[in-house]
Amino acid sequence: WNTMKIIIAGAGIGGLSAALALARAGFEVAVVERAPELAEVGAGLQLSPNAMKCLGSLGVADAIGKVGSEPATLDLRLGKSGAVVFSIPMAQAARKRYGAPYLHVHRADLAGILAKAAQEAGARIRFGARVSAFTRDRAEIRVGLDTGDILSGDLMVGADGMRSSVRRQLFGLDHPRFTGSVAWRLLAPISAYPDLPNAAVVWAGALLVLDSAFSI
């Protein structure tokens, strides 16, 4: 029997995880990503124990552990005084209770690990191309790219983000509604803030909520 060919639109965390899982299962996988390369985009991510179990089943938990950090606690603090409202033990407590760690990791590091593992499993990642449209008949699915190329396969996975062209063709154009909430994110060396706790901290105030996650 012929190996099923699967096309994945988008090389984000979801697309790369799907590519790795499917390639490890023996499928022929091609990922289409509009960016010219996997760049250092985004900031920190919190990987809960259930996420780490999933990543462990994909064979990348050890690699993520080497580039991530394991916070001691999850805290809620008052923004003005720094006083602790509550603190939930993590680190070994999470391993003991859930059977997996709770980690902080940079998004680019996680994406790089997933991409490397997916490619080693046989998946192909094509950069600089975007899915424009697709058609389906009983024999195959044909995927048109904005480069003019056409790919054929048996199945397509749409993981191409908020402005997904795959979702638009299936369900129509979305109209996101701005909620009025804005999150500003930044990265800073831990050496610049030696007195901050090794924790995932929500700093709460009357007009502002800050979520900080630090690596040491």
Disulfide bonds with the S-S distance in Angstrom:
none
